[in-house]
Amino acid sequence: MALPASTPDDDPLVAWIVAEGLLTPESVAVLLVADGVASDFAEVARNASDRVPTLAFAQSRAADVASRWVADNMPEAAFAEIGLHMGFYVDPDPFNQRLSVFLDDVYK
């Protein structure tokens, strides 16, 4: 069910995703983006992945860079590539299969 880049903005799924995003007040959205751009959460990520089984997903187009970052900053974490942004929603089967393998490994 992955949506191609050519999917029109008025597609019902695209319209729903946009409507959900617009539920976040603009001032909060701006702060979230600014915090994400201006903050370095590497230590937080490292500490979390040292204590809790962690699976990091990255979109295909950023997977090379993301996998290196995860390896450098969260060496205990597993890494998986997801085909597209929000792939867990628009194409859930590959996401769910990879997550299932991870959870089976954690809880074997």
MARVODREN-531359 format. One record per atom (N, C-alpha, C, O): residue number from 1; residue in one letter; x, y, z. Coordinates in steps of 0.05 Angstrom, whole numbers, plus 32768, in hexadecimal, padded with zeros to 4 digits. Layout:
nr NUM | rest A | xx X | yy Y | zz Z
...
END
This chain:
nr 1 | rest M | xx 8010 | yy 7FE8 | zz 8000
nr 1 | rest M | xx 8000 | yy 8000 | zz 8000
nr 1 | rest M | xx 8011 | yy 8019 | zz 8000
nr 1 | rest M | xx 8007 | yy 802F | zz 8005
nr 2 | rest A | xx 802B | yy 8017 | zz 7FFB
nr 2 | rest A | xx 803D | yy 802F | zz 7FFB
nr 2 | rest A | xx 8032 | yy 8043 | zz 7FE7
nr 2 | rest A | xx 8029 | yy 803C | zz 7FD1
nr 3 | rest L | xx 8034 | yy 805C | zz 7FEE
nr 3 | rest L | xx 802B | yy 8072 | zz 7FDD
nr 3 | rest L | xx 8042 | yy 807C | zz 7FCC
nr 3 | rest L | xx 8057 | yy 8084 | zz 7FD7
nr 4 | rest P | xx 803F | yy 807D | zz 7FB2
nr 4 | rest P | xx 8054 | yy 8088 | zz 7FA1
nr 4 | rest P | xx 8055 | yy 80A7 | zz 7FA5
nr 4 | rest P | xx 8042 | yy 80B3 | zz 7FAD
nr 5 | rest A | xx 806C | yy 80B2 | zz 7F9E
nr 5 | rest A | xx 8070 | yy 80CF | zz 7FA1
nr 5 | rest A | xx 805C | yy 80DF | zz 7F91
nr 5 | rest A | xx 8056 | yy 80F6 | zz 7F98
nr 6 | rest S | xx 8051 | yy 80D3 | zz 7F7D
nr 6 | rest S | xx 803E | yy 80E1 | zz 7F6C
nr 6 | rest S | xx 8021 | yy 80E1 | zz 7F77
nr 6 | rest S | xx 800F | yy 80EC | zz 7F6B
nr 7 | rest T | xx 801E | yy 80D6 | zz 7F8F
nr 7 | rest T | xx 8003 | yy 80D5 | zz 7F9B
nr 7 | rest T | xx 7FF9 | yy 80F2 | zz 7F9F
nr 7 | rest T | xx 8007 | yy 8102 | zz 7FAB
nr 8 | rest P | xx 7FE1 | yy 80F8 | zz 7F95
nr 8 | rest P | xx 7FD7 | yy 8114 | zz 7F98
nr 8 | rest P | xx 7FD1 | yy 811B | zz 7FB5
nr 8 | rest P | xx 7FCA | yy 810A | zz 7FC6
nr 9 | rest D | xx 7FD3 | yy 8134 | zz 7FBB
nr 9 | rest D | xx 7FCE | yy 813E | zz 7FD6
nr 9 | rest D | xx 7FB2 | yy 8138 | zz 7FE0
nr 9 | rest D | xx 7FAD | yy 8137 | zz 7FF8
nr 10 | rest D | xx 7F9F | yy 8136 | zz 7FCD
nr 10 | rest D | xx 7F84 | yy 8131 | zz 7FD5
nr 10 | rest D | xx 7F7D | yy 8113 | zz 7FD8
nr 10 | rest D | xx 7F66 | yy 810C | zz 7FDC
nr 11 | rest D | xx 7F91 | yy 8102 | zz 7FD5
nr 11 | rest D | xx 7F8D | yy 80E5 | zz 7FDA
nr 11 | rest D | xx 7F83 | yy 80E3 | zz 7FF7
nr 11 | rest D | xx 7F8D | yy 80F0 | zz 8009
nr 12 | rest P | xx 7F6F | yy 80D2 | zz 7FFC
nr 12 | rest P | xx 7F63 | yy 80D0 | zz 8017
nr 12 | rest P | xx 7F78 | yy 80CA | zz 802D
nr 12 | rest P | xx 7F77 | yy 80D5 | zz 8043
nr 13 | rest L | xx 7F8B | yy 80B8 | zz 8027
nr 13 | rest L | xx 7F9F | yy 80B2 | zz 803C
nr 13 | rest L | xx 7FB2 | yy 80CA | zz 8041
nr 13 | rest L | xx 7FB8 | yy 80D0 | zz 8058
nr 14 | rest V | xx 7FBA | yy 80D7 | zz 802C
nr 14 | rest V | xx 7FCB | yy 80EF | zz 802F
nr 14 | rest V | xx 7FBC | yy 8104 | zz 803E
nr 14 | rest V | xx 7FC7 | yy 8111 | zz 8050
nr 15 | rest A | xx 7FA3 | yy 8108 | zz 8037
nr 15 | rest A | xx 7F92 | yy 811D | zz 8044
nr 15 | rest A | xx 7F8F | yy 8116 | zz 8062
nr 15 | rest A | xx 7F90 | yy 8128 | zz 8073
nr 16 | rest W | xx 7F8C | yy 80FD | zz 8069
nr 16 | rest W | xx 7F89 | yy 80F5 | zz 8085
nr 16 | rest W | xx 7FA3 | yy 80FA | zz 8094
nr 16 | rest W | xx 7FA3 | yy 8105 | zz 80AA
nr 17 | rest I | xx 7FBA | yy 80F2 | zz 8088
nr 17 | rest I | xx 7FD4 | yy 80F6 | zz 8095
nr 17 | rest I | xx 7FD9 | yy 8114 | zz 8099
nr 17 | rest I | xx 7FE2 | yy 811C | zz 80AF
nr 18 | rest V | xx 7FD3 | yy 8124 | zz 8086
nr 18 | rest V | xx 7FD7 | yy 8141 | zz 8089
nr 18 | rest V | xx 7FC4 | yy 814C | zz 809F
nr 18 | rest V | xx 7FCD | yy 815C | zz 80AF
nr 19 | rest A | xx 7FAB | yy 8143 | zz 809F
nr 19 | rest A | xx 7F98 | yy 814C | zz 80B3
nr 19 | rest A | xx 7FA2 | yy 8145 | zz 80CF
nr 19 | rest A | xx 7FA0 | yy 8155 | zz 80E2
nr 20 | rest E | xx 7FAD | yy 812D | zz 80D2
nr 20 | rest E | xx 7FB8 | yy 8124 | zz 80EC
nr 20 | rest E | xx 7FCF | yy 8136 | zz 80F4
nr 20 | rest E | xx 7FD2 | yy 813E | zz 810C
nr 21 | rest G | xx 7FE1 | yy 813B | zz 80E1
nr 21 | rest G | xx 7FF8 | yy 814D | zz 80E7
nr 21 | rest G | xx 7FF0 | yy 8168 | zz 80F0
nr 21 | rest G | xx 7FFD | yy 8175 | zz 8100
nr 22 | rest L | xx 7FDA | yy 8172 | zz 80E4
nr 22 | rest L | xx 7FD1 | yy 818D | zz 80EA
nr 22 | rest L | xx 7FC4 | yy 818F | zz 8106
nr 22 | rest L | xx 7FBD | yy 81A5 | zz 810F
nr 23 | rest L | xx 7FC0 | yy 8178 | zz 8113
nr 23 | rest L | xx 7FB5 | yy 8179 | zz 812F
nr 23 | rest L | xx 7FCA | yy 8184 | zz 8142
nr 23 | rest L | xx 7FC3 | yy 818D | zz 8158
nr 24 | rest T | xx 7FE3 | yy 8183 | zz 813B
nr 24 | rest T | xx 7FF9 | yy 818E | zz 814B
nr 24 | rest T | xx 7FF9 | yy 81AC | zz 8147
nr 24 | rest T | xx 7FFB | yy 81B5 | zz 8130
nr 25 | rest P | xx 7FF6 | yy 81BB | zz 815C
nr 25 | rest P | xx 7FF7 | yy 81D9 | zz 8159
nr 25 | rest P | xx 8011 | yy 81E1 | zz 814C
nr 25 | rest P | xx 8026 | yy 81D6 | zz 8151
nr 26 | rest E | xx 8010 | yy 81F6 | zz 813B
nr 26 | rest E | xx 8027 | yy 81FF | zz 812C
nr 26 | rest E | xx 803F | yy 8205 | zz 813F
nr 26 | rest E | xx 8055 | yy 81FF | zz 8139
nr 27 | rest S | xx 8039 | yy 8212 | zz 8155
nr 27 | rest S | xx 804F | yy 821A | zz 8167
nr 27 | rest S | xx 805D | yy 8201 | zz 8173
nr 27 | rest S | xx 8075 | yy 8202 | zz 8176
nr 28 | rest V | xx 804E | yy 81EC | zz 8178
nr 28 | rest V | xx 805A | yy 81D4 | zz 8182
nr 28 | rest V | xx 806A | yy 81C6 | zz 816C
nr 28 | rest V | xx 8080 | yy 81BC | zz 8171
nr 29 | rest A | xx 805F | yy 81C5 | zz 8154
nr 29 | rest A | xx 806D | yy 81B9 | zz 813D
nr 29 | rest A | xx 8088 | yy 81C7 | zz 8138
nr 29 | rest A | xx 809C | yy 81BA | zz 8133
nr 30 | rest V | xx 8088 | yy 81E1 | zz 8139
nr 30 | rest V | xx 80A1 | yy 81F1 | zz 8135
nr 30 | rest V | xx 80B5 | yy 81EA | zz 814B
nr 30 | rest V | xx 80CD | yy 81E6 | zz 8145
nr 31 | rest L | xx 80AC | yy 81E8 | zz 8164
nr 31 | rest L | xx 80BF | yy 81E1 | zz 8179
nr 31 | rest L | xx 80CA | yy 81C5 | zz 8176
nr 31 | rest L | xx 80E1 | yy 81C0 | zz 817C
nr 32 | rest L | xx 80B9 | yy 81B2 | zz 816E
nr 32 | rest L | xx 80C2 | yy 8197 | zz 8169
nr 32 | rest L | xx 80D7 | yy 8195 | zz 8154
nr 32 | rest L | xx 80EC | yy 8188 | zz 8157
nr 33 | rest V | xx 80D3 | yy 81A3 | zz 813E
nr 33 | rest V | xx 80E7 | yy 81A3 | zz 8128
nr 33 | rest V | xx 8100 | yy 81B0 | zz 8132
nr 33 | rest V | xx 8116 | yy 81A6 | zz 812D
nr 34 | rest A | xx 80FE | yy 81C7 | zz 813F
nr 34 | rest A | xx 8116 | yy 81D6 | zz 8148
nr 34 | rest A | xx 8126 | yy 81C5 | zz 815C
nr 34 | rest A | xx 813E | yy 81C4 | zz 815B
nr 35 | rest D | xx 8118 | yy 81B7 | zz 816E
nr 35 | rest D | xx 8125 | yy 81A6 | zz 8182
nr 35 | rest D | xx 8134 | yy 818F | zz 8174
nr 35 | rest D | xx 814A | yy 8189 | zz 817B
nr 36 | rest G | xx 8127 | yy 8183 | zz 8160
nr 36 | rest G | xx 8133 | yy 816D | zz 8152
nr 36 | rest G | xx 814B | yy 8175 | zz 8142
nr 36 | rest G | xx 815F | yy 8166 | zz 8140
nr 37 | rest V | xx 814B | yy 818D | zz 8137
nr 37 | rest V | xx 8161 | yy 8197 | zz 8127
nr 37 | rest V | xx 8178 | yy 81A1 | zz 8138
nr 37 | rest V | xx 8190 | yy 819D | zz 8131
nr 38 | rest A | xx 8172 | yy 81AD | zz 814F
nr 38 | rest A | xx 8186 | yy 81BA | zz 815F
nr 38 | rest A | xx 8191 | yy 81A9 | zz 8176
nr 38 | rest A | xx 81A3 | yy 81B2 | zz 8184
nr 39 | rest S | xx 8186 | yy 8192 | zz 817A
nr 39 | rest S | xx 818E | yy 8181 | zz 8191
nr 39 | rest S | xx 819E | yy 8169 | zz 8188
nr 39 | rest S | xx 8199 | yy 815E | zz 8172
nr 40 | rest D | xx 81AF | yy 8160 | zz 8199
nr 40 | rest D | xx 81BE | yy 8147 | zz 8194
nr 40 | rest D | xx 81B5 | yy 8133 | zz 81A9
nr 40 | rest D | xx 81BC | yy 8135 | zz 81C0
nr 41 | rest F | xx 81A6 | yy 811F | zz 81A0
nr 41 | rest F | xx 819B | yy 810B | zz 81B2
nr 41 | rest F | xx 81AB | yy 80F1 | zz 81B1
nr 41 | rest F | xx 81A1 | yy 80DC | zz 81B9
nr 42 | rest A | xx 81C4 | yy 80F2 | zz 81A7
nr 42 | rest A | xx 81D4 | yy 80DA | zz 81A5
nr 42 | rest A | xx 81D9 | yy 80CD | zz 81C0
nr 42 | rest A | xx 81D7 | yy 80B4 | zz 81C2
nr 43 | rest E | xx 81DE | yy 80DC | zz 81D4
nr 43 | rest E | xx 81E3 | yy 80D0 | zz 81EF
nr 43 | rest E | xx 81CA | yy 80C3 | zz 81FA
nr 43 | rest E | xx 81CB | yy 80AE | zz 8206
nr 44 | rest V | xx 81B4 | yy 80D0 | zz 81F6
nr 44 | rest V | xx 819A | yy 80C6 | zz 81FF
nr 44 | rest V | xx 8194 | yy 80AB | zz 81F0
nr 44 | rest V | xx 818C | yy 8098 | zz 81FD
nr 45 | rest A | xx 8198 | yy 80AC | zz 81D6
nr 45 | rest A | xx 8194 | yy 8093 | zz 81C6
nr 45 | rest A | xx 81A6 | yy 807D | zz 81CF
nr 45 | rest A | xx 819E | yy 8066 | zz 81D2
nr 46 | rest R | xx 81C0 | yy 8083 | zz 81D3
nr 46 | rest R | xx 81D3 | yy 806F | zz 81DC
nr 46 | rest R | xx 81CB | yy 8063 | zz 81F7
nr 46 | rest R | xx 81CB | yy 804B | zz 81FA
nr 47 | rest N | xx 81C4 | yy 8075 | zz 820A
nr 47 | rest N | xx 81BC | yy 806B | zz 8224
nr 47 | rest N | xx 81A3 | yy 8059 | zz 8222
nr 47 | rest N | xx 81A2 | yy 8045 | zz 8230
nr 48 | rest A | xx 8190 | yy 8061 | zz 8212
nr 48 | rest A | xx 8178 | yy 8052 | zz 8210
nr 48 | rest A | xx 817E | yy 8037 | zz 8203
nr 48 | rest A | xx 8174 | yy 8022 | zz 820D
nr 49 | rest S | xx 818D | yy 8036 | zz 81ED
nr 49 | rest S | xx 8192 | yy 801D | zz 81E0
nr 49 | rest S | xx 81A4 | yy 800B | zz 81F0
nr 49 | rest S | xx 81A4 | yy 7FF2 | zz 81EB
nr 50 | rest D | xx 81B3 | yy 8016 | zz 8202
nr 50 | rest D | xx 81C4 | yy 8005 | zz 8214
nr 50 | rest D | xx 81B2 | yy 7FF7 | zz 8229
nr 50 | rest D | xx 81BA | yy 7FE2 | zz 8233
nr 51 | rest R | xx 819A | yy 8002 | zz 822E
nr 51 | rest R | xx 8189 | yy 7FF7 | zz 8244
nr 51 | rest R | xx 8170 | yy 7FE8 | zz 8239
nr 51 | rest R | xx 8166 | yy 7FD7 | zz 8247
nr 52 | rest V | xx 8167 | yy 7FEF | zz 8222
nr 52 | rest V | xx 814E | yy 7FE5 | zz 8217
nr 52 | rest V | xx 8153 | yy 7FDA | zz 81FB
nr 52 | rest V | xx 8160 | yy 7FE8 | zz 81EB
nr 53 | rest P | xx 814A | yy 7FC3 | zz 81F4
nr 53 | rest P | xx 814C | yy 7FB9 | zz 81D9
nr 53 | rest P | xx 8141 | yy 7FCE | zz 81C5
nr 53 | rest P | xx 812A | yy 7FD7 | zz 81C9
nr 54 | rest T | xx 8151 | yy 7FD5 | zz 81B2
nr 54 | rest T | xx 8149 | yy 7FEB | zz 81A0
nr 54 | rest T | xx 814C | yy 7FE3 | zz 8183
nr 54 | rest T | xx 8160 | yy 7FD7 | zz 817A
nr 55 | rest L | xx 8138 | yy 7FEA | zz 8173
nr 55 | rest L | xx 8138 | yy 7FE6 | zz 8156
nr 55 | rest L | xx 8134 | yy 8002 | zz 814A
nr 55 | rest L | xx 811F | yy 800E | zz 814E
nr 56 | rest A | xx 8147 | yy 800B | zz 813B
nr 56 | rest A | xx 8145 | yy 8025 | zz 812E
nr 56 | rest A | xx 813D | yy 8021 | zz 8110
nr 56 | rest A | xx 814A | yy 8011 | zz 8103
nr 57 | rest F | xx 8129 | yy 802F | zz 8107
nr 57 | rest F | xx 8121 | yy 802E | zz 80EB
nr 57 | rest F | xx 8129 | yy 8048 | zz 80DE
nr 57 | rest F | xx 8129 | yy 805D | zz 80EB
nr 58 | rest A | xx 8131 | yy 8046 | zz 80C5
nr 58 | rest A | xx 8136 | yy 805E | zz 80B5
nr 58 | rest A | xx 812B | yy 805A | zz 8099
nr 58 | rest A | xx 812A | yy 8044 | zz 808E
nr 59 | rest Q | xx 8121 | yy 8070 | zz 808E
nr 59 | rest Q | xx 8117 | yy 8070 | zz 8073
nr 59 | rest Q | xx 812D | yy 8069 | zz 805F
nr 59 | rest Q | xx 8144 | yy 8070 | zz 8064
nr 60 | rest S | xx 8126 | yy 805B | zz 804A
nr 60 | rest S | xx 813A | yy 8051 | zz 8037
nr 60 | rest S | xx 814E | yy 8066 | zz 802D
nr 60 | rest S | xx 8166 | yy 8061 | zz 802C
nr 61 | rest R | xx 8143 | yy 807D | zz 8027
nr 61 | rest R | xx 8155 | yy 8092 | zz 801B
nr 61 | rest R | xx 8169 | yy 809D | zz 802F
nr 61 | rest R | xx 817D | yy 80A9 | zz 8027
nr 62 | rest A | xx 8165 | yy 8097 | zz 8049
nr 62 | rest A | xx 8179 | yy 80A0 | zz 805D
nr 62 | rest A | xx 8186 | yy 8089 | zz 806C
nr 62 | rest A | xx 8194 | yy 808D | zz 807F
nr 63 | rest A | xx 8181 | yy 8071 | zz 8062
nr 63 | rest A | xx 818A | yy 8059 | zz 8071
nr 63 | rest A | xx 81A8 | yy 8057 | zz 8074
nr 63 | rest A | xx 81B2 | yy 804F | zz 8089
nr 64 | rest D | xx 81B7 | yy 805F | zz 805F
nr 64 | rest D | xx 81D5 | yy 805D | zz 8062
nr 64 | rest D | xx 81DF | yy 806E | zz 8078
nr 64 | rest D | xx 81EF | yy 8065 | zz 8089
nr 65 | rest V | xx 81D7 | yy 8087 | zz 8078
nr 65 | rest V | xx 81E0 | yy 809A | zz 808D
nr 65 | rest V | xx 81D5 | yy 8092 | zz 80A8
nr 65 | rest V | xx 81E4 | yy 8092 | zz 80BC
nr 66 | rest A | xx 81BC | yy 808A | zz 80A9
nr 66 | rest A | xx 81AF | yy 8083 | zz 80C2
nr 66 | rest A | xx 81BC | yy 806A | zz 80CE
nr 66 | rest A | xx 81C0 | yy 8068 | zz 80E6
nr 67 | rest S | xx 81C2 | yy 8056 | zz 80BE
nr 67 | rest S | xx 81CD | yy 803D | zz 80C8
nr 67 | rest S | xx 81E9 | yy 8043 | zz 80D4
nr 67 | rest S | xx 81F1 | yy 8036 | zz 80E8
nr 68 | rest R | xx 81F8 | yy 8055 | zz 80C8
nr 68 | rest R | xx 8213 | yy 805C | zz 80D3
nr 68 | rest R | xx 820F | yy 806A | zz 80EE
nr 68 | rest R | xx 821E | yy 8066 | zz 8101
nr 69 | rest W | xx 81FB | yy 807C | zz 80EF
nr 69 | rest W | xx 81F7 | yy 808B | zz 8108
nr 69 | rest W | xx 81EF | yy 8078 | zz 811E
nr 69 | rest W | xx 81F9 | yy 807A | zz 8134
nr 70 | rest V | xx 81DD | yy 8065 | zz 8118
nr 70 | rest V | xx 81D4 | yy 8052 | zz 812C
nr 70 | rest V | xx 81EC | yy 8041 | zz 8135
nr 70 | rest V | xx 81F0 | yy 803C | zz 814D
nr 71 | rest A | xx 81FC | yy 8037 | zz 8122
nr 71 | rest A | xx 8213 | yy 8027 | zz 8129
nr 71 | rest A | xx 8227 | yy 8037 | zz 813B
nr 71 | rest A | xx 8232 | yy 802B | zz 814D
nr 72 | rest D | xx 822B | yy 8050 | zz 8135
nr 72 | rest D | xx 823D | yy 8061 | zz 8145
nr 72 | rest D | xx 8232 | yy 8069 | zz 8160
nr 72 | rest D | xx 8241 | yy 806A | zz 8173
nr 73 | rest N | xx 8218 | yy 806E | zz 8161
nr 73 | rest N | xx 820D | yy 8079 | zz 8179
nr 73 | rest N | xx 81FC | yy 8066 | zz 8189
nr 73 | rest N | xx 81F7 | yy 806B | zz 81A1
nr 74 | rest M | xx 81F3 | yy 8051 | zz 817D
nr 74 | rest M | xx 81E1 | yy 803D | zz 818B
nr 74 | rest M | xx 81EB | yy 8021 | zz 8184
nr 74 | rest M | xx 81DB | yy 8012 | zz 8178
nr 75 | rest P | xx 8203 | yy 801A | zz 818A
nr 75 | rest P | xx 820F | yy 8001 | zz 8180
nr 75 | rest P | xx 81FF | yy 7FE8 | zz 8189
nr 75 | rest P | xx 8202 | yy 7FD3 | zz 817C
nr 76 | rest E | xx 81EF | yy 7FEA | zz 819E
nr 76 | rest E | xx 81DF | yy 7FD3 | zz 81A7
nr 76 | rest E | xx 81C5 | yy 7FD0 | zz 8197
nr 76 | rest E | xx 81B7 | yy 7FBC | zz 8199
nr 77 | rest A | xx 81BE | yy 7FE5 | zz 8188
nr 77 | rest A | xx 81A4 | yy 7FE6 | zz 817B
nr 77 | rest A | xx 81A4 | yy 7FD6 | zz 8161
nr 77 | rest A | xx 81B9 | yy 7FD4 | zz 8153
nr 78 | rest A | xx 818E | yy 7FCB | zz 815A
nr 78 | rest A | xx 818A | yy 7FBF | zz 813F
nr 78 | rest A | xx 8181 | yy 7FD6 | zz 812D
nr 78 | rest A | xx 8177 | yy 7FEA | zz 8135
nr 79 | rest F | xx 8185 | yy 7FD1 | zz 8113
nr 79 | rest F | xx 817D | yy 7FE5 | zz 80FF
nr 79 | rest F | xx 816E | yy 7FD9 | zz 80E8
nr 79 | rest F | xx 8174 | yy 7FC2 | zz 80E0
nr 80 | rest A | xx 815A | yy 7FE7 | zz 80DF
nr 80 | rest A | xx 814A | yy 7FDD | zz 80C8
nr 80 | rest A | xx 8143 | yy 7FF5 | zz 80B6
nr 80 | rest A | xx 813F | yy 800B | zz 80BF
nr 81 | rest E | xx 8140 | yy 7FEF | zz 809D
nr 81 | rest E | xx 8138 | yy 8002 | zz 8089
nr 81 | rest E | xx 811A | yy 8000 | zz 8084
nr 81 | rest E | xx 8110 | yy 7FEA | zz 8082
nr 82 | rest I | xx 810D | yy 8017 | zz 8081
nr 82 | rest I | xx 80F1 | yy 8017 | zz 807A
nr 82 | rest I | xx 80EF | yy 8026 | zz 8060
nr 82 | rest I | xx 80FC | yy 803A | zz 805C
nr 83 | rest G | xx 80DE | yy 801C | zz 804E
nr 83 | rest G | xx 80DD | yy 8027 | zz 8033
nr 83 | rest G | xx 80D7 | yy 8044 | zz 8030
nr 83 | rest G | xx 80E1 | yy 8051 | zz 801E
nr 84 | rest L | xx 80C6 | yy 804F | zz 8041
nr 84 | rest L | xx 80BD | yy 806A | zz 803D
nr 84 | rest L | xx 80B4 | yy 8077 | zz 8057
nr 84 | rest L | xx 80B0 | yy 8068 | zz 806B
nr 85 | rest H | xx 80B2 | yy 8091 | zz 8057
nr 85 | rest H | xx 80A9 | yy 809F | zz 806F
nr 85 | rest H | xx 808D | yy 8095 | zz 8077
nr 85 | rest H | xx 807B | yy 8092 | zz 8065
nr 86 | rest M | xx 8089 | yy 808F | zz 8090
nr 86 | rest M | xx 8070 | yy 8084 | zz 809A
nr 86 | rest M | xx 806A | yy 8068 | zz 808E
nr 86 | rest M | xx 8052 | yy 8060 | zz 808D
nr 87 | rest G | xx 807E | yy 805A | zz 8087
nr 87 | rest G | xx 807B | yy 8040 | zz 807C
nr 87 | rest G | xx 806D | yy 802D | zz 808F
nr 87 | rest G | xx 805F | yy 801A | zz 8086
nr 88 | rest F | xx 8070 | yy 8031 | zz 80A8
nr 88 | rest F | xx 8062 | yy 8021 | zz 80BC
nr 88 | rest F | xx 8044 | yy 8023 | zz 80B9
nr 88 | rest F | xx 8035 | yy 8011 | zz 80C2
nr 89 | rest Y | xx 803B | yy 8039 | zz 80AD
nr 89 | rest Y | xx 801E | yy 803D | zz 80A9
nr 89 | rest Y | xx 8015 | yy 8036 | zz 808D
nr 89 | rest Y | xx 8002 | yy 8027 | zz 8089
nr 90 | rest V | xx 8023 | yy 8041 | zz 8079
nr 90 | rest V | xx 801A | yy 803E | zz 805E
nr 90 | rest V | xx 8022 | yy 8023 | zz 8051
nr 90 | rest V | xx 8017 | yy 801B | zz 803E
nr 91 | rest D | xx 8037 | yy 8016 | zz 805D
nr 91 | rest D | xx 8040 | yy 7FFC | zz 8053
nr 91 | rest D | xx 8048 | yy 7FEC | zz 806B
nr 91 | rest D | xx 8060 | yy 7FE6 | zz 806F
nr 92 | rest P | xx 8035 | yy 7FE5 | zz 807C
nr 92 | rest P | xx 803C | yy 7FD9 | zz 8097
nr 92 | rest P | xx 8048 | yy 7FBD | zz 8096
nr 92 | rest P | xx 8056 | yy 7FB6 | zz 80A9
nr 93 | rest D | xx 8043 | yy 7FAD | zz 8082
nr 93 | rest D | xx 804C | yy 7F91 | zz 8083
nr 93 | rest D | xx 806B | yy 7F8F | zz 8086
nr 93 | rest D | xx 8073 | yy 7F80 | zz 8098
nr 94 | rest P | xx 807B | yy 7F9C | zz 8076
nr 94 | rest P | xx 8098 | yy 7F9A | zz 807A
nr 94 | rest P | xx 80A1 | yy 7FA4 | zz 8095
nr 94 | rest P | xx 80B2 | yy 7F98 | zz 80A2
nr 95 | rest F | xx 8095 | yy 7FBA | zz 809E
nr 95 | rest F | xx 809C | yy 7FC5 | zz 80B8
nr 95 | rest F | xx 8095 | yy 7FB1 | zz 80CE
nr 95 | rest F | xx 80A5 | yy 7FAB | zz 80DF
nr 96 | rest N | xx 807C | yy 7FA6 | zz 80CD
nr 96 | rest N | xx 8073 | yy 7F93 | zz 80E2
nr 96 | rest N | xx 8084 | yy 7F79 | zz 80E1
nr 96 | rest N | xx 8089 | yy 7F6E | zz 80F6
nr 97 | rest Q | xx 808B | yy 7F70 | zz 80C9
nr 97 | rest Q | xx 809C | yy 7F58 | zz 80C8
nr 97 | rest Q | xx 80B7 | yy 7F5C | zz 80D5
nr 97 | rest Q | xx 80C0 | yy 7F4B | zz 80E4
nr 98 | rest R | xx 80C4 | yy 7F73 | zz 80CF
nr 98 | rest R | xx 80DE | yy 7F79 | zz 80DB
nr 98 | rest R | xx 80DC | yy 7F7D | zz 80F9
nr 98 | rest R | xx 80ED | yy 7F73 | zz 8108
nr 99 | rest L | xx 80C7 | yy 7F8A | zz 8102
nr 99 | rest L | xx 80C3 | yy 7F8E | zz 811E
nr 99 | rest L | xx 80BE | yy 7F73 | zz 812C
nr 99 | rest L | xx 80C8 | yy 7F6F | zz 8142
nr 100 | rest S | xx 80AF | yy 7F62 | zz 8120
nr 100 | rest S | xx 80A9 | yy 7F48 | zz 812B
nr 100 | rest S | xx 80C3 | yy 7F37 | zz 812E
nr 100 | rest S | xx 80C7 | yy 7F2A | zz 8142
nr 101 | rest V | xx 80D4 | yy 7F38 | zz 811A
nr 101 | rest V | xx 80EE | yy 7F2A | zz 811C
nr 101 | rest V | xx 80FE | yy 7F35 | zz 8133
nr 101 | rest V | xx 810A | yy 7F26 | zz 8143
nr 102 | rest F | xx 80FF | yy 7F4F | zz 8136
nr 102 | rest F | xx 810D | yy 7F5C | zz 814C
nr 102 | rest F | xx 8102 | yy 7F53 | zz 8167
nr 102 | rest F | xx 8111 | yy 7F4B | zz 8179
nr 103 | rest L | xx 80E8 | yy 7F54 | zz 816A
nr 103 | rest L | xx 80DB | yy 7F4C | zz 8183
nr 103 | rest L | xx 80DF | yy 7F2F | zz 8189
nr 103 | rest L | xx 80E3 | yy 7F27 | zz 81A0
nr 104 | rest D | xx 80DD | yy 7F1E | zz 8174
nr 104 | rest D | xx 80E3 | yy 7F01 | zz 8178
nr 104 | rest D | xx 80FF | yy 7EFD | zz 8183
nr 104 | rest D | xx 8103 | yy 7EEB | zz 8194
nr 105 | rest D | xx 8112 | yy 7F0C | zz 8178
nr 105 | rest D | xx 812E | yy 7F09 | zz 8181
nr 105 | rest D | xx 8131 | yy 7F13 | zz 819D
nr 105 | rest D | xx 813F | yy 7F07 | zz 81AD
nr 106 | rest V | xx 8124 | yy 7F29 | zz 81A4
nr 106 | rest V | xx 8126 | yy 7F34 | zz 81BF
nr 106 | rest V | xx 8119 | yy 7F21 | zz 81D4
nr 106 | rest V | xx 8124 | yy 7F1E | zz 81EA
nr 107 | rest Y | xx 8103 | yy 7F15 | zz 81CD
nr 107 | rest Y | xx 80F4 | yy 7F05 | zz 81E0
nr 107 | rest Y | xx 80F5 | yy 7EE7 | zz 81DC
nr 107 | rest Y | xx 80E3 | yy 7ED8 | zz 81E3
nr 108 | rest K | xx 810C | yy 7EDE | zz 81D0
nr 108 | rest K | xx 810E | yy 7EC1 | zz 81CC
nr 108 | rest K | xx 8116 | yy 7EB3 | zz 81E5
nr 108 | rest K | xx 8119 | yy 7E9A | zz 81E4
END
